[in-house]
Amino acid sequence: MDGYQKSGHAIYDIKYHVIWVTKYRYKVLRGQIAVRLRELIRQGCDARGITILQGR
């Protein structure tokens, strides 16, 4: 059971699939905003021990 997390009563593997779509699909996540958001998401994941498997 390699790759699974274990607690006293359970063995688990949690995965999330996040899709971010703005209202009316406005193209707001571009340029410097997109770069900064990517940095913040990576920092938050690192602080919580979350592994990002794939990103665009």
VOPAGU-2260 file (C-alpha; in pm, 1 decimal, decimal comma):
REM VOPAGU-2260
SITE   aa  ch    i         X         Y         Z
SITE  MET   A    0       0,0       0,0       0,0
SITE  ASP   A    1     266,5     240,2    -102,9
SITE  GLY   A    2     154,0     603,0    -145,7
SITE  TYR   A    3    -146,2     575,0      86,4
SITE  GLN   A    4    -176,8     769,8     410,9
SITE  LYS   A    5    -263,9     586,3     728,8
SITE  SER   A    6    -439,8     687,3    1047,2
SITE  GLY   A    7    -546,1     483,5    1348,1
SITE  HIS   A    8    -868,7     369,3    1183,4
SITE  ALA   A    9    -830,3     419,3     809,3
SITE  ILE   A   10    -605,0     402,4     504,5
SITE  TYR   A   11    -671,8     670,9     244,4
SITE  ASP   A   12    -552,2     854,1     -65,4
SITE  ILE   A   13    -726,7    1184,7    -139,5
SITE  LYS   A   14    -702,8    1359,3    -477,1
SITE  TYR   A   15    -861,8    1689,4    -581,9
SITE  HIS   A   16    -933,0    1816,2    -932,4
SITE  VAL   A   17    -972,0    2196,1    -931,7
SITE  ILE   A   18   -1108,5    2393,4   -1226,8
SITE  TRP   A   19   -1114,1    2771,1   -1199,3
SITE  VAL   A   20   -1356,1    2949,4   -1434,1
SITE  THR   A   21   -1440,4    3317,6   -1398,1
SITE  LYS   A   22   -1786,7    3463,0   -1447,0
SITE  TYR   A   23   -1870,4    3485,1   -1816,5
SITE  ARG   A   24   -1528,6    3322,4   -1881,6
SITE  TYR   A   25   -1346,1    3657,8   -1878,2
SITE  LYS   A   26    -974,0    3615,2   -1945,4
SITE  VAL   A   27    -845,2    3765,1   -1617,8
SITE  LEU   A   28    -583,0    3505,5   -1522,5
SITE  ARG   A   29    -316,1    3612,5   -1769,2
SITE  GLY   A   30      28,7    3769,6   -1760,3
SITE  GLN   A   31     165,3    3874,1   -1421,2
SITE  ILE   A   32    -160,4    3784,3   -1245,3
SITE  ALA   A   33    -133,9    3423,4   -1363,3
SITE  VAL   A   34     231,7    3399,6   -1260,8
SITE  ARG   A   35     162,5    3541,8    -912,7
SITE  LEU   A   36    -140,3    3316,5    -859,4
SITE  ARG   A   37      65,6    3011,5    -956,4
SITE  GLU   A   38     332,8    3111,4    -701,8
SITE  LEU   A   39      73,1    3157,1    -425,7
SITE  ILE   A   40     -90,8    2821,5    -496,3
SITE  ARG   A   41     247,1    2646,4    -489,2
SITE  GLN   A   42     343,4    2818,9    -162,0
SITE  GLY   A   43      14,2    2719,7      -1,0
SITE  CYS   A   44      52,9    2359,5    -113,3
SITE  ASP   A   45     411,9    2341,8      11,8
SITE  ALA   A   46     308,1    2480,8     351,2
SITE  ARG   A   47      43,2    2208,6     388,4
SITE  GLY   A   48     248,1    1921,3     245,3
SITE  ILE   A   49      29,9    1889,9     -65,6
SITE  THR   A   50     182,5    1747,5    -383,3
SITE  ILE   A   51      76,1    1898,7    -716,7
SITE  LEU   A   52      68,8    1620,2    -975,1
SITE  GLN   A   53      -7,6    1828,2   -1282,9
SITE  GLY   A   54     -77,8    2191,3   -1364,9
SITE  ARG   A   55    -109,2    2421,7   -1661,0
